Amino acid sequence: MGRLSLLQLIVSIMVALALAQDTGNYTMNKREKRELLVRSKRRWVLSTIELVEEDPGPYPKIATQMFNDRTPMIRNHQFRISGTGVTEEPLGIFTIGETDGVVYVHKPIDRETYPIFHIKFDIMDKETGNPVDTTLGFDVAIKDINDNAPYFENPVKKASVKESLQEGYLPVPLIAIDRDEANTENSTISIRVLSQEPAEPKINLKQVEGTKMSQLTFTGCFDYDKVKTYIVVVEAKDHGKPALSSTAVVNLQIMDSNTHQPVFKNKTYNAQIMEMESNKEILRVAVTDEDTPNTPAWRAVYSIVKGNEEGNYKIETDPKTNEGILTVIKGKDFEKTTLTNIEIAVENEEPLFVCGSGRANSPKTLTALPQKANVAVKVIDVNDPPEFDKKVTDVYMMEEEETGKVLYKPKVTDVDSDVGKIRYELVEDPAGWVTIDNKTGVVTTVKKMDRESLHVNKDNIYTIIIHAIDDGQPPATGTGTILVHLGDLNDNMPSVVEKELVMCGNKVIVPVVDKDKPPFGCPCTFSLGDNGDKTLKSHWKLDPANGMEAGLVSLKSLPYGNYTVPLVILDQQGQVGKDIVQVMVCDCWKGDKCRASLPRSSILGPAAIGLLLAGLLLLLLLLLFLLLCECGGKTFTHLPLNLQDEGNQTLIKYNEEAGGSACKGEPMLILTPTTPNREVADGMKQATPGIPFTQKTNEMTQETNEMYRTTGRTIVSSSGEGGFSGGGTFQRMGEANGTLRSQGGQGMYQTTSRNNTMRE
């Protein structure tokens, strides 16, 4: 860095020497000198111009003149201005001379509306109209004068204050505003209380530090009974020249406070109550209060100061009348107390306020005592009821004990009557287990007590209530309660809860119950009983076989039907209970419902009805055939039945050597389907196609009856529409079983007749 400076110095000295030697031969012109030095443009003097607001004129008035600090006058230049006050609002304030650069102002200006103007300045070439320099600007500042008086945000204020307000600040803030330039004397404000009516207590005004707000203050006390409204005039004045001011009015409403104690209308009162009387109003006391009615300053609050150490009385305020209501809540015993003196006091809901020596005293420091009154309460004697030494007596015994046991002997006292004249009554004995001696009150059992009875509660307690009644006028009654605690015995056998069960799989749960409590009841032990069925244990087992329920399991697949299973149940003490469970094994439907147990109407459809009608018709046909039984016939005669089906039908006749009995039993036909793939109706229709079933049946019946009359032979035929279906032959199977069977492989039915023979 030092070397560089030295080099520059040497170069500068050499240049100076060279110029000094050549001064006579070379002379710089002005342009060369300017280029050698730093280039600079012409400079226009632009500064902030100040104008006084509200200047009365005359107008137009010269504000300033624009000029060049290098060239006194430039004749070929033209001046122009624009901006606020010229081409922007407010218009028509400023103009400029085009040739001389003089700026004129044309009207007074309000600083509070337009405190400053920003104006742009241009110099144009007259010949070309082009700017000869860059756009410049200058400001016009408006100088403030004290032309605005301070004003209050709320020139009329209303406020309410309690009469008991402690001296100091009032809840009335005041804010004054001045539109003149801030931080000048023109905007500096002083506030004071100009006047107040009435004059006491003294009201002042104080500036709140750190804010522009002032607040009213007062010294002394307000008195609602004397003055209820204050009017305070406050002035705000600035420090300008001349000073300007304005006022605000504060209307101050005084609200009543508790400045008067409630006073009893009477200092002593008398009342009376019946002995042991309770929950009854016995006295009303009244007070006077000069404060505003139905306010916390007026509403009374009563209290009992003395004479209620046992809590026999209470006192409350009637919200409508402001009276004190004295009530006895616990009866007084005449034999202990005949007269009670009670001291009661009264205050207001709001604490008492007292203003002394021009200053308000805090309610906590008041020495004024509440007003008091005395009440003498007389107790009137009444017939006291007999009293049991124990209102509730506990007796303990075991259930099922023998009758005639004395449960209870009462001990009764009566301060007003002879104990020997007291009579006793049994009031509550829901199960009828006891009786009472009307003279002595002794309670004795007349039935065995059962702990499992519905009249015994969950705590094993049976309740008995008795009354003791004296001979007073009117008679008085005392009540005694006997709680009999029953101990449990193993007097109940375990048994099955549900005896009819449905088995859908291979297991069913059998719930049991034992009314005894542990250790006499369940969990129980289960086993299969002995009903003489040796196959019982091969069909069933119990899993689990102990607990509160048993699991009955089938060891093999059982056909649908009802099964009887005997059970043996032992409780914890070995008490044996025997029971039988009916188990239905079935095809279940939605849970544990058997399909067969569903309502018939829900499964009987049109097809079932048709089958039912067909069965009835078949039954009628069988009855008709039974009428064809022959009494005493010997031969079986061929009956032309038009057996035309799938081939020729042949009736093989057998002769019998032995004669038939005089009267043969009616044949019974048993129809057994031998070809399940064919319908019965189809087999019938193949015999004689096209002939209605009823018509064929009638024809067959007539022909058979005719044959029977002419030949006297018994005809046995299969049911159908006039013939047998199939192409087999009938042959006689023997007299022993009387069976007539179709021999053809296509035969559909077997026909069996008991105790009949086939004869010609």
VOGU-3710 file (C-alpha; in Angstrom, 3 decimals, decimal comma):
1> mgrlsllqli> 0,000/0,000/0,000  2,894/2,346/0,787  4,600/1,539/-2,532  1,384/2,342/-4,437  1,039/5,736/-2,769  4,666/6,580/-3,510  4,167/5,631/-7,138  1,135/7,866/-7,449  3,044/10,750/-5,915  5,927/10,354/-8,372
11> vsimvalala> 3,525/10,257/-11,334  1,763/13,372/-10,113  5,050/15,283/-9,735  6,189/14,265/-13,219  2,919/15,417/-14,759  3,160/18,750/-12,939  6,687/19,341/-14,130  5,746/18,519/-17,700  2,832/20,918/-17,592  5,010/23,623/-16,086
21> qdtgnytmnk> 7,551/23,333/-18,849  4,861/23,417/-21,593  2,738/26,325/-20,365  3,871/28,565/-23,106  3,268/26,122/-25,919  -0,078/24,490/-24,885  -3,292/25,996/-23,482  -6,386/23,908/-22,513  -9,788/25,127/-23,600  -12,704/25,154/-21,198
31> rekrellvrs> -14,185/21,897/-22,517  -10,899/20,002/-22,067  -10,612/21,320/-18,522  -14,150/20,106/-17,699  -13,405/16,657/-19,169  -10,164/16,455/-17,239  -12,069/17,232/-14,070  -15,230/15,363/-12,993  -18,210/15,924/-15,365  -21,150/17,658/-13,724
41> krrwvlstie> -24,576/18,818/-14,968  -26,274/22,053/-14,213  -27,638/22,196/-10,716  -31,182/23,581/-9,926  -31,706/24,904/-6,487  -34,627/22,761/-5,004  -35,564/23,049/-1,358  -38,629/22,610/0,874  -40,935/25,590/0,750  -42,984/26,569/3,835
51> lveedpgpyp> -46,435/28,198/3,660  -48,568/29,292/6,587  -51,959/27,612/6,717  -55,054/29,648/6,314  -52,998/32,591/4,932  -55,582/35,297/4,075  -53,681/36,425/0,906  -54,015/38,351/-1,343  -53,808/35,664/-4,007  -52,141/34,611/-6,222
61> kiatqmfndr> -49,084/34,802/-4,045  -45,468/33,961/-4,904  -44,307/30,872/-3,134  -40,781/30,519/-4,626  -38,743/30,778/-7,879  -36,807/27,941/-9,545  -33,267/28,940/-10,831  -29,981/27,350/-11,941  -26,962/27,912/-9,762  -24,626/27,872/-12,787
71> tpmirnhqfr> -26,628/29,773/-15,439  -28,490/32,903/-14,336  -30,989/32,744/-17,192  -31,680/30,170/-19,856  -33,863/31,775/-22,484  -34,646/28,719/-24,560  -35,983/26,704/-21,589  -39,641/26,227/-20,476  -40,704/25,348/-16,846  -43,417/22,835/-15,903
81> isgtgvteep> -44,700/21,411/-12,529  -47,081/18,558/-11,632  -48,206/16,598/-8,548  -50,420/17,346/-5,522  -51,964/20,766/-5,661  -51,308/20,966/-9,416  -52,456/17,897/-11,338  -53,652/15,927/-8,281  -56,145/16,767/-5,548  -56,496/19,416/-4,353
91> lgiftigetd> -56,366/21,032/-7,810  -55,622/24,693/-8,513  -53,358/25,371/-5,553  -50,005/25,915/-7,344  -48,833/27,173/-10,795  -45,407/28,093/-12,281  -44,269/30,736/-14,751  -43,166/28,940/-17,911  -40,315/31,329/-18,648  -39,244/32,654/-15,263
101> gvvyvhkpid> -39,807/29,619/-12,998  -41,856/31,555/-10,406  -44,187/29,273/-8,331  -47,510/30,839/-7,283  -50,071/29,758/-4,633  -53,697/30,607/-5,387  -55,776/29,863/-2,238  -55,454/29,327/1,537  -54,554/25,801/2,713  -55,791/23,832/5,771
111> retypifhik> -52,805/22,053/7,330  -55,021/19,529/9,133  -56,272/18,410/5,711  -53,117/18,746/3,567  -50,039/19,106/5,770  -47,524/18,746/2,853  -47,478/18,834/-0,977  -45,125/16,803/-3,206  -44,510/18,602/-6,557  -42,539/17,368/-9,595
121> fdimdketgn> -40,406/19,854/-11,623  -39,355/19,610/-15,327  -37,311/21,914/-17,696  -38,225/21,524/-21,378  -36,442/22,733/-24,537  -38,738/25,238/-26,310  -37,625/24,259/-29,779  -37,724/20,483/-29,465  -40,082/20,108/-26,517  -37,760/17,550/-24,972
131> pvdttlgfdv> -36,671/17,605/-21,366  -33,189/19,022/-20,941  -32,732/17,507/-17,491  -34,104/14,744/-15,330  -37,398/15,227/-13,454  -36,793/16,795/-10,077  -39,122/17,470/-7,144  -39,679/19,761/-4,227  -42,012/19,793/-1,189  -44,330/22,485/0,070
141> aikdindnap> -44,843/22,193/3,851  -47,782/23,934/5,525  -46,928/25,632/8,752  -49,438/25,090/11,601  -51,393/27,812/13,339  -53,648/27,356/16,364  -56,903/27,148/14,464  -58,407/24,026/16,201  -59,806/23,983/19,695  -59,379/20,747/21,724
151> yfenpvkkas> -62,525/18,626/21,972  -63,771/15,673/24,065  -64,619/12,325/22,494  -67,877/12,305/24,481  -68,977/15,855/25,231  -71,842/14,529/27,365  -71,120/11,576/29,680  -73,312/9,669/32,090  -72,007/7,572/34,957  -73,417/5,837/38,041
161> vkeslqegyl> -71,509/5,422/41,289  -72,349/3,740/44,571  -72,996/5,913/47,546  -70,490/3,783/49,443  -67,663/4,371/46,944  -64,354/4,982/48,694  -62,873/8,424/48,006  -60,409/8,561/45,133  -61,021/7,944/41,463  -64,482/8,105/39,949
171> pvpliaidrd> -65,236/5,706/37,081  -65,345/8,623/34,612  -62,386/8,697/32,163  -62,056/11,761/29,909  -60,023/12,042/26,689  -59,516/15,392/24,882  -58,134/15,648/21,315  -56,582/18,592/19,396  -56,119/18,393/15,601  -53,287/20,913/15,498
181> eantenstis> -49,705/19,791/14,901  -48,587/17,266/17,487  -45,970/18,060/20,091  -46,528/21,794/19,748  -48,146/24,285/22,036  -51,114/24,344/19,709  -51,904/20,681/20,580  -50,814/20,673/24,226  -53,988/20,431/26,368  -54,807/21,147/29,997
191> irvlsqepae> -58,038/19,795/31,515  -59,769/21,120/34,630  -63,121/20,968/36,398  -64,821/24,186/35,461  -67,830/23,760/37,789  -69,884/21,184/39,750  -73,381/21,227/41,177  -73,774/20,656/44,090  -70,363/21,620/45,428  -69,866/18,757/47,938
201> pkinlkqveg> -68,103/16,393/47,937  -65,301/18,141/46,052  -64,704/16,712/42,581  -61,346/17,190/40,831  -59,587/15,873/37,742  -56,247/14,119/37,476  -54,116/13,140/34,474  -53,488/9,381/34,223  -49,741/8,972/33,933  -48,471/7,589/30,652
211> tkmsqltftg> -51,736/8,180/28,802  -53,690/11,054/27,233  -56,580/10,254/29,559  -57,753/12,182/32,587  -60,064/10,879/35,291  -62,371/12,504/37,812  -61,565/12,159/41,504  -63,388/13,137/44,671  -62,744/13,619/48,380  -65,358/13,039/51,067
221> cfdydkvkty> -68,561/10,960/50,812  -71,683/10,927/48,744  -75,035/10,975/50,549  -77,846/9,409/48,539  -80,471/10,773/50,938  -79,312/14,381/50,233  -78,132/14,411/46,610  -78,867/11,850/43,941  -77,421/13,649/40,858  -74,292/15,737/40,241
231> ivvveakdhg> -73,530/17,891/37,148  -69,823/18,432/36,499  -68,505/20,724/33,718  -64,968/19,939/32,510  -62,844/22,258/30,316  -60,062/21,275/27,871  -57,760/24,203/26,832  -54,676/24,220/24,571  -51,501/26,285/24,974  -51,601/27,996/21,591
241> kpalsstavv> -51,788/31,725/20,923  -54,506/32,566/21,190  -55,520/29,592/23,414  -58,633/27,656/22,363  -60,883/25,528/24,610  -64,053/23,405/24,798  -66,129/21,783/27,566  -67,813/18,477/28,413  -70,671/17,802/30,836  -70,649/14,785/33,185
251> nlqimdsnth> -73,967/13,664/34,714  -73,162/11,647/37,837  -75,953/9,440/39,257  -75,595/8,305/42,895  -76,885/4,806/43,710  -78,123/3,979/47,183  -75,912/1,883/49,462  -76,465/0,355/52,855  -76,067/3,394/55,028  -78,942/2,550/57,440
261> qpvfknktyn> -79,205/-0,432/59,748  -82,421/-2,470/59,859  -84,235/-1,944/63,164  -86,662/-4,372/64,874  -90,127/-2,967/65,334  -90,246/-4,671/68,756  -87,382/-5,565/71,023  -89,130/-8,543/72,700  -91,426/-11,262/71,368  -93,327/-14,238/72,858
271> aqimemesnk> -94,101/-17,599/71,190  -95,197/-21,066/72,241  -94,892/-24,583/70,830  -96,373/-27,955/71,665  -94,049/-30,486/73,205  -92,058/-32,464/70,598  -93,660/-30,384/67,847  -91,398/-29,865/64,820  -91,276/-28,246/61,366  -93,741/-25,533/62,294
281> eilrvavtde> -93,595/-21,734/62,007  -93,979/-20,209/65,460  -93,210/-16,465/65,023  -92,682/-13,636/62,489  -90,573/-10,588/63,326  -90,480/-7,332/61,298  -87,869/-4,604/60,802  -87,716/-1,092/59,311  -84,972/0,094/56,958  -84,554/3,556/55,393
291> dtpntpawra> -82,550/2,291/52,432  -84,129/1,719/49,013  -86,606/-1,211/49,167  -85,855/-4,464/47,356  -82,147/-3,749/47,127  -79,275/-5,560/48,877  -79,026/-2,491/51,140  -82,635/-3,074/52,301  -83,086/-6,867/52,309  -82,708/-8,294/55,818
301> vysivkgnee> -80,624/-11,290/56,906  -81,684/-12,795/60,258  -79,648/-15,020/62,564  -80,028/-16,707/65,965  -77,318/-15,486/68,318  -78,230/-17,366/71,513  -80,621/-20,058/72,743  -80,285/-22,484/69,836  -77,335/-24,536/71,015  -79,184/-27,832/70,316
311> gnykietdpk> -80,330/-26,745/66,858  -84,064/-26,766/67,618  -84,874/-23,593/65,683  -84,090/-21,797/62,439  -84,939/-18,318/61,150  -85,327/-17,333/57,485  -86,251/-14,173/55,556  -89,556/-13,852/53,729  -88,460/-12,407/50,338  -91,773/-10,601/49,865
321> tnegiltvik> -92,296/-8,964/53,258  -88,668/-8,875/54,506  -89,914/-10,454/57,766  -88,004/-13,032/59,770  -89,760/-16,436/60,060  -88,850/-18,396/63,209  -89,469/-22,160/62,840  -89,035/-25,077/65,253  -87,289/-27,895/63,397  -86,657/-30,281/66,302
331> gkdfekttlt> -89,188/-30,825/69,056  -88,541/-29,726/72,628  -89,153/-32,063/75,577  -91,414/-30,457/78,174  -89,948/-32,631/80,887  -86,513/-31,097/80,138  -87,333/-27,552/79,048  -90,463/-25,472/79,616  -89,149/-22,068/78,433  -86,411/-21,086/75,994
341> nieiavenee> -85,019/-17,560/75,530  -83,747/-16,904/72,023  -81,759/-13,858/70,906  -81,979/-12,976/67,225  -80,042/-10,384/65,190  -80,609/-8,719/61,836  -78,289/-7,220/59,188  -78,521/-6,405/55,484  -77,227/-8,400/52,545  -74,870/-5,505/51,766
351> plfvcgsgra> -72,346/-4,478/54,448  -73,116/-1,294/56,350  -71,335/1,884/55,140  -70,607/4,837/57,450  -68,890/8,080/56,396  -67,164/9,936/59,199  -64,725/12,876/59,436  -65,011/13,491/55,724  -63,549/10,080/54,849  -65,179/6,758/54,124
361> nspktltalp> -64,518/3,970/56,573  -63,964/0,474/55,269  -66,857/-1,865/56,141  -64,340/-4,150/57,886  -63,459/-1,443/60,379  -67,017/-0,521/61,374  -67,855/-0,753/65,044  -71,641/-0,592/64,601  -73,232/-3,785/65,995  -76,267/-5,444/64,376
371> qkanvavkvi> -79,692/-4,838/65,870  -80,990/-7,581/68,214  -84,299/-8,759/69,741  -85,312/-11,372/72,361  -87,883/-14,150/71,855  -89,329/-16,184/74,769  -90,532/-19,616/73,543  -92,851/-21,526/75,916  -93,185/-25,322/75,604  -96,726/-26,734/76,128
381> dvndppefdk> -96,876/-30,210/77,696  -98,507/-33,021/75,666  -98,917/-36,760/76,170  -95,541/-38,293/75,366  -95,566/-41,677/73,638  -93,994/-44,737/75,229  -90,331/-45,139/74,376  -88,557/-48,405/73,708  -85,108/-48,670/75,206  -83,956/-49,555/71,674
391> kvtdvymmee> -85,926/-48,414/68,694  -84,275/-51,139/66,606  -83,431/-54,505/68,154  -81,359/-57,232/66,435  -82,284/-60,874/67,087  -80,264/-63,859/65,801  -81,602/-67,389/65,249  -81,353/-70,324/62,871  -84,014/-71,008/60,310  -86,427/-73,905/60,768
401> eetgkvlykp> -86,185/-73,752/64,579  -89,125/-75,140/66,499  -92,061/-72,860/67,197  -92,824/-71,286/70,564  -89,457/-69,562/70,924  -89,478/-66,103/72,554  -87,858/-63,652/70,161  -88,213/-60,372/72,032  -89,186/-58,868/75,392  -89,630/-55,081/75,236
411> kvtdvdsdvg> -88,356/-52,538/77,753  -90,597/-49,458/77,587  -90,736/-46,205/79,576  -93,402/-43,468/79,563  -92,958/-40,182/81,412  -96,665/-39,329/81,254  -98,428/-42,713/81,730  -98,358/-45,889/83,782  -96,174/-48,488/82,060  -98,467/-51,250/83,341
421> kiryelvedp> -101,338/-49,812/81,282  -99,488/-49,886/77,997  -100,858/-52,267/75,365  -98,899/-53,737/72,456  -99,825/-54,431/68,869  -98,123/-56,400/66,109  -97,977/-54,023/63,125  -95,787/-55,790/60,594  -95,280/-59,562/60,284  -95,543/-60,255/56,543
431> agwvtidnkt> -95,069/-64,038/56,730  -97,227/-64,524/59,871  -94,395/-66,255/61,742  -94,847/-64,606/65,189  -97,440/-63,500/67,685  -97,362/-60,818/70,408  -98,736/-60,669/73,929  -100,881/-57,514/74,070  -100,076/-56,880/77,735  -96,391/-57,725/77,973
441> gvvttvkkmd> -95,297/-57,178/74,377  -93,455/-60,522/74,289  -92,969/-61,723/70,705  -93,077/-65,515/70,158  -92,713/-67,655/67,029  -95,763/-69,581/65,853  -94,282/-70,934/62,593  -90,873/-72,102/61,517  -88,902/-69,366/59,834  -87,516/-70,047/56,369
451> reslhvnkdn> -84,460/-68,106/55,315  -85,321/-68,727/51,669  -88,725/-67,032/52,024  -89,593/-64,095/49,799  -90,202/-62,029/52,948  -86,534/-62,298/53,970  -84,321/-59,686/52,360  -80,981/-60,261/50,648  -79,183/-59,772/53,975  -81,148/-62,704/55,520
461> iytiiihaid> -83,154/-60,297/57,711  -86,839/-60,643/58,546  -88,419/-57,375/59,843  -91,077/-57,217/62,572  -92,636/-53,914/63,764  -94,604/-53,508/67,001  -96,421/-50,582/68,651  -96,667/-49,628/72,310  -99,811/-47,541/73,039  -100,429/-45,720/76,340
471> dgqppatgtg> -103,734/-44,731/77,952  -103,334/-40,961/77,617  -105,760/-38,530/76,024  -105,284/-38,830/73,169  -103,321/-42,097/73,298  -99,681/-41,854/72,200  -97,891/-44,561/70,294  -94,263/-45,683/70,352  -92,748/-47,875/67,652  -90,213/-50,683/67,998
481> tilvhlgdln> -88,505/-52,601/65,204  -87,191/-56,159/65,481  -84,671/-57,357/62,909  -84,470/-61,165/62,903  -81,171/-62,361/61,407  -81,747/-65,900/60,120  -78,913/-68,403/59,918  -78,889/-70,889/57,044  -79,452/-74,656/57,273  -79,005/-77,280/54,601
491> dnmpsvveke> -82,762/-77,630/54,188  -83,042/-77,419/50,418  -82,136/-80,117/47,932  -80,451/-79,132/44,695  -82,712/-79,477/41,667  -82,726/-78,935/37,930  -83,888/-75,502/36,812  -85,154/-76,554/33,352  -86,422/-80,118/33,046  -87,162/-80,063/29,302
501> lvmcgnkviv> -84,168/-79,439/27,095  -83,473/-79,536/23,371  -80,272/-81,149/22,094  -79,159/-79,819/18,737  -75,683/-81,356/18,724  -74,323/-83,959/21,072  -74,294/-81,848/24,256  -76,761/-79,885/26,339  -76,223/-77,800/29,502  -78,350/-78,701/32,529
511> pvvdkdkppf> -78,571/-75,746/34,998  -79,252/-76,525/38,660  -80,166/-74,469/41,715  -79,846/-74,827/45,467  -81,589/-72,177/47,578  -79,158/-72,714/50,443  -76,113/-70,496/50,721  -72,526/-71,748/50,937  -71,369/-74,034/52,422  -74,718/-75,793/52,036
521> gcpctfslgd> -75,525/-75,048/48,412  -73,712/-75,483/45,124  -71,212/-75,992/43,488  -72,685/-79,491/43,234  -71,607/-82,918/42,019  -73,624/-84,691/39,276  -74,066/-88,336/38,285  -76,476/-90,413/36,190  -79,357/-91,968/38,091  -80,533/-95,577/38,039
531> ngdktlkshw> -83,875/-96,031/36,362  -83,379/-99,691/35,516  -82,077/-98,920/32,037  -78,779/-100,742/31,591  -78,013/-98,861/28,377  -78,211/-95,439/30,045  -74,492/-95,099/30,703  -73,661/-96,371/27,250  -75,735/-93,547/25,740  -74,908/-90,641/28,051
541> kldpangmea> -72,139/-89,111/30,158  -71,756/-85,953/32,230  -69,060/-83,420/31,361  -68,597/-81,362/33,473  -69,860/-83,369/36,401  -69,545/-80,637/39,043  -70,192/-76,937/39,447  -73,300/-74,793/39,075  -74,434/-76,697/35,963  -73,910/-80,089/34,376
551> glvslkslpy> -73,015/-80,931/30,793  -75,065/-83,868/29,393  -73,241/-85,493/26,454  -74,566/-88,199/24,128  -71,956/-90,936/23,502  -73,441/-92,074/20,204  -75,619/-90,721/17,458  -79,218/-90,884/18,687  -82,333/-91,022/16,516  -84,619/-88,030/16,749
561> gnytvplvil> -87,030/-88,305/19,647  -87,525/-87,753/23,375  -85,189/-89,251/25,969  -85,533/-89,404/29,742  -82,296/-89,029/31,698  -82,316/-89,332/35,510  -79,773/-87,276/37,441  -78,402/-87,439/40,968  -77,198/-84,081/42,399  -75,159/-83,683/45,604
571> dqqgqvgkdi> -74,538/-80,331/47,298  -71,407/-79,473/49,289  -72,735/-81,233/52,397  -73,780/-84,380/50,557  -77,479/-83,540/50,446  -78,895/-85,648/47,623  -81,337/-84,369/45,074  -82,788/-86,572/42,352  -84,311/-85,156/39,236  -85,222/-86,174/35,701
581> vqvmvcdcwk> -84,398/-84,309/32,523  -86,411/-84,721/29,338  -84,097/-84,325/26,342  -85,500/-83,853/22,846  -83,059/-84,797/20,092  -84,149/-83,200/16,849  -83,201/-81,311/13,751  -82,825/-77,792/15,104  -84,107/-74,696/13,435  -82,553/-71,342/14,306
591> gdkcraslpr> -81,032/-71,988/17,702  -82,575/-74,586/19,946  -85,951/-74,820/18,218  -86,913/-78,114/16,649  -88,355/-78,011/13,171  -91,185/-80,360/14,182  -92,189/-77,959/16,932  -92,803/-75,144/14,479  -96,424/-74,089/13,952  -98,198/-76,200/11,315
601> ssilgpaaig> -99,550/-73,189/9,568  -96,010/-72,168/8,774  -95,137/-75,372/6,807  -98,471/-76,573/5,399  -98,453/-75,582/1,751  -100,619/-76,371/-1,310  -98,731/-79,615/-2,038  -99,309/-80,889/1,490  -103,020/-80,068/1,257  -103,247/-81,976/-2,032
611> lllaglllll> -101,576/-85,030/-0,520  -103,928/-84,853/2,437  -106,993/-84,869/0,152  -105,547/-87,751/-1,867  -105,059/-89,723/1,325  -108,693/-89,137/2,324  -109,935/-90,384/-1,064  -107,730/-93,463/-0,787  -109,192/-94,121/2,661  -112,710/-93,979/1,186
621> llllflllce> -111,712/-96,514/-1,464  -110,348/-98,870/1,181  -113,619/-98,623/3,061  -115,503/-99,549/-0,141  -113,279/-102,573/-0,688  -113,843/-103,768/2,848  -117,572/-103,968/2,105  -116,831/-106,649/-0,529  -115,901/-109,244/2,054  -117,869/-112,518/1,497
631> cggktfthlp> -119,384/-114,472/4,376  -119,154/-118,264/3,723  -117,908/-118,155/0,061  -115,564/-120,781/-1,216  -114,125/-119,628/-4,496  -112,452/-116,563/-5,920  -114,073/-115,413/-9,109  -112,239/-113,387/-11,687  -113,420/-109,836/-11,812  -112,966/-108,098/-15,124
641> lnlqdegnqt> -111,104/-105,047/-14,057  -109,804/-103,985/-17,439  -106,278/-104,546/-16,338  -104,691/-103,020/-19,359  -101,368/-101,482/-18,745  -97,966/-102,604/-19,946  -99,014/-106,109/-20,975  -101,678/-108,684/-20,158  -102,683/-109,137/-16,540  -103,219/-112,711/-15,345
651> likyneeagg> -105,163/-113,736/-12,281  -103,968/-117,161/-11,103  -106,722/-119,017/-9,304  -106,114/-121,571/-6,625  -108,617/-124,189/-5,413  -109,017/-124,937/-1,803  -109,931/-128,216/-0,414  -111,005/-126,883/2,862  -114,140/-124,953/3,004  -114,175/-121,384/4,032
661> sackgepmli> -115,637/-120,245/7,243  -119,184/-119,117/7,370  -118,133/-115,476/7,655  -114,729/-114,144/6,738  -113,170/-111,097/8,295  -113,049/-107,904/6,323  -109,949/-107,745/4,206  -107,347/-105,115/5,132  -105,290/-103,869/2,267  -101,755/-102,753/2,895
671> ltpttpnrev> -100,326/-100,785/0,027  -96,557/-100,753/-0,093  -94,802/-98,754/-2,793  -92,410/-101,015/-4,670  -91,320/-98,594/-7,376  -90,635/-95,202/-5,759  -89,821/-93,507/-9,077  -93,413/-93,645/-10,232  -96,253/-91,574/-8,874  -99,373/-93,256/-7,552
681> adgmkqatpg> -101,614/-91,099/-9,675  -99,681/-92,039/-12,817  -100,089/-95,746/-12,109  -103,766/-95,278/-11,674  -104,195/-93,261/-14,832  -102,360/-95,867/-16,936  -105,101/-98,410/-16,293  -107,890/-96,644/-18,128  -106,732/-93,397/-19,662  -109,211/-90,629/-20,072
691> ipftqktnem> -111,790/-91,909/-17,541  -112,213/-89,750/-14,439  -111,212/-91,273/-11,183  -114,589/-90,812/-9,505  -116,501/-92,241/-12,446  -114,336/-95,367/-12,623  -114,648/-95,864/-8,915  -118,436/-95,743/-9,072  -118,524/-98,156/-12,009  -116,201/-100,550/-10,252
701> tqetnemyrt> -118,274/-100,414/-7,117  -121,516/-101,212/-8,973  -119,959/-104,075/-10,919  -118,451/-105,509/-7,771  -121,741/-105,375/-5,922  -123,477/-107,145/-8,790  -120,848/-109,854/-8,903  -121,149/-110,304/-5,186  -124,918/-110,862/-5,409  -124,734/-113,360/-8,277
711> tgrtivsssg> -121,736/-115,404/-7,249  -121,488/-114,881/-3,534  -117,720/-114,660/-3,797  -115,267/-112,406/-2,022  -113,375/-110,105/-4,317  -109,998/-108,771/-3,334  -108,586/-106,052/-5,479  -105,841/-103,446/-5,279  -106,925/-99,847/-4,992  -106,617/-97,701/-8,047
721> eggfsgggtf> -108,657/-96,554/-10,988  -110,297/-99,819/-11,787  -107,233/-102,046/-12,074  -103,678/-102,869/-11,106  -100,739/-101,015/-12,505  -98,020/-103,214/-13,908  -97,916/-106,334/-15,983  -97,543/-109,028/-13,325  -99,990/-111,778/-12,289  -101,858/-112,306/-9,075
731> qrmgeangtl> -101,092/-115,540/-7,328  -102,236/-116,977/-4,072  -99,566/-116,853/-1,411  -101,268/-118,974/1,227  -104,120/-119,057/3,557  -102,056/-118,325/6,566  -101,154/-114,818/5,721  -103,709/-114,149/2,992  -101,332/-112,134/0,814  -102,155/-111,192/-2,726
741> rsqggqgmyq> -99,093/-109,859/-4,530  -98,379/-108,651/-8,022  -95,759/-110,836/-9,695  -94,687/-108,385/-12,350  -91,522/-106,402/-11,894  -93,444/-103,252/-12,723  -96,063/-103,708/-10,028  -96,388/-100,727/-7,792  -98,228/-101,894/-4,702  -98,418/-104,955/-2,488
751> ttsrnntmre> -101,890/-105,784/-1,272  -102,245/-107,694/1,929  -105,458/-109,123/3,365  -105,407/-110,578/6,843  -107,347/-113,816/7,618  -108,710/-114,120/4,098  -108,491/-116,904/1,512  -108,619/-116,623/-2,241  -111,379/-118,735/-3,691  -113,016/-119,275/-7,015
//
